[in-house]
Amino acid sequence: MANRKISNQFRELLKQELQIWQTDSIISAEQSSSLSQKYRLDQMQKESTHLLLFVIYIIGAVLVGAGVISFVAANWENIPAAAKVAMIVAFMLACHFIGYYLWRISAISPRLGHALVVLGTLVFGANIGLMAQIFHIKSNFYNGLFAWAIGAIIMAYAVKSVPNAIIAILVWFIGFCSGVDDHERIFAFLPFVAAAIFLLFAYLNRSVPAFSLSSLAAGFATVIYVWHSVGGLASYGIVAPGLALLFFGWGLVSARTTKFHIFGSPAMIIGTIFIAFGAYISSFKQYRLEFPELLKERLWLAPTITAYLLGIAAWLAAIKQVLSDTNAKWITAGLFVSSVLVVASVLMTPVFMDSPDSFWCTVCANVACFILAATLVANGFSSLDRQIFWAGVMFIALVITSRFLEYETGLLIKAAVFIACGICLILAGVGFENYLKQRRPANE
């Protein structure tokens, strides 16, 4: 437990199973006690209470901060500029110092102290806007957001605070989306720089939430940048497969390590999300690829090619695991084929057909959706995982429903298809549950 993270879901299930195993004389009372001590099962209720208290403290601190800011705002015009600066800076520093003292130095109330540190970071963001107002500083909105993100991530590194890192990631992403129109050249590699900073924090602190959020933010920031440069839906079909290969390959590599295996599954899930997103968007008939426009501005190629190169490197590093892991073969093959179908159709259509028509791109994207869904279902059966199975079933149901809503067909045909889809969903669920009942006793 000291070197690896065990999910609370696993611990909760183990706690229930230990009682059954002991009742059925599968294990002795001593063995049950040893397992309970190893996985700290007796501390689960206390940990849950501490988490709830931390959330309550955060909410309370935010409310107190909002009350103080409202009080100051009510008398804002009557307060001298020097007093305004002193008040807002003093309030921020007081939150940080008192919070750090309660959290790290005295450890009298760690969760309350952590909440005050987070409040100090929120106040820091408010102070940036107030300072600009006091001294009549004119600047773009996103510059203040970037300054806030920098301060938040510095504080996160300094005190090892995951909530501060999450604030930094969210604020940075909003700032990126707000400023991409004005700084297209500067922002080309900004998602990769931000990902390096945020992901380093996640790895140093073994934080899955920070890892997942920073990966999603950097990935979607890259998509938004390419979309802005290309000016059409072609960006999704171009960049999404590269991001999918990058994150999924990264997950395969992480899963092989001892220290960072907790990031393997989240990275692979994020990779699957990106290819599902790209294939689904590309599957609509309105998906129009203005290929002559793609190369007018070539700066978008830089982050796109970078994503593919990093993805290829990750897959080469994980090729042995891909070939040896039978449980991951289905989903790995499905994601790879889906990615190739989506991006190849985008690149090959103008080359071989000399036409901007997106017909074959749409066909390939729909095929990619079905392949991805089928491999998710197959992987759900092979790994006996309900979540993966239902992700595949619901994705294919979404694609079929979208096609029948998109194309003009008779109401009777739509009704028949929807009824058939509903029946298939029910039968799939019943069949999968029966399959689990037959297989799990043999595996246990």
TARAVEN-V713699 format. One record per pair of residues at least 24 apart in sequence whose ideal C-beta (glycine too) atoms are under 7 Angstrom apart, sorted by the first residue. I is the first residue (numbers start at 1). GAP is how many residues later the second one is. If there is no record, write none. Layout:
I/GAP  I/GAP
This chain:
1/37  1/38  1/39  4/258  5/201  5/257  6/33  11/28  11/30  11/33  12/32  14/25  14/27  15/26  15/29  50/61  53/58  54/57  54/60  54/61  57/54  57/55  57/58  58/57  58/60  61/54  61/55  61/57  61/58  62/57  62/60  65/54  65/57  65/58  69/57  81/53  84/50  85/49  88/39  88/42  89/38  91/32  92/28  92/31  92/32  92/35  95/24  95/25  95/28  96/24  100/59  104/55  114/47  117/42  117/44  118/43  118/45  118/46  121/31  121/34  121/43  121/46  124/24  124/27  125/46  140/39  140/42  141/37  142/33  142/36  142/37  145/26  145/29  145/30  145/33  146/26  146/29  149/26  153/44  153/48  156/45  157/44  160/45  162/43  162/45  162/47  162/48  165/33  165/36  165/45  166/43  166/44  166/47  169/29  169/44  169/45  169/48  173/44  173/48  176/45  177/47  180/44  180/45  180/48  181/47  184/44  184/45  184/115  185/114  187/38  188/37  188/111  188/114  188/115  189/113  189/114  191/27  191/30  191/31  191/34  191/112  192/111  192/114  194/24  203/57  206/56  208/54  208/55  208/58  211/52  211/55  212/54  212/58  215/32  215/52  215/55  216/54  219/24  219/28  219/51  219/55  222/81  222/85  225/75  225/78  226/74  226/77  226/78  229/68  229/70  229/71  230/64  230/70  231/62  232/56  232/57  232/58  233/48  233/54  233/55  234/55  234/60  234/112  236/42  236/45  236/46  237/41  237/45  237/105  237/106  237/109  237/124  237/128  238/66  238/105  238/108  239/65  239/68  240/34  240/35  240/37  240/38  241/34  241/37  241/98  241/101  241/102  242/62  242/65  242/66  242/69  243/31  243/64  244/27  244/30  244/31  244/34  244/91  244/95  245/66  245/70  245/94  246/61  246/64  246/65  246/68  247/24  247/27  248/24  248/87  249/62  249/65  249/66  249/69  250/64  252/66  252/69  252/70  253/61  253/64  253/65  256/62  256/65  271/64  272/63  275/60  275/63  275/64  275/97  276/96  276/119  278/64  279/59  279/63  279/86  279/89  279/90  279/93  280/89  280/119  282/60  282/79  282/80  282/83  283/79  283/82  283/83  283/86  283/116  284/122  285/77  285/121  287/71  287/74  287/75  288/70  289/57  289/60  289/67  289/69  289/72  290/66  291/59  291/65  292/64  327/55  327/56  330/45  330/48  330/49  330/52  331/44  331/45  331/48  333/42  334/37  334/38  334/40  334/41  335/37  337/34  338/30  338/33  338/34  341/26  341/27  342/26  369/30  370/26  381/54  384/52  384/55  384/56  389/43  393/32  393/35  397/24  397/28
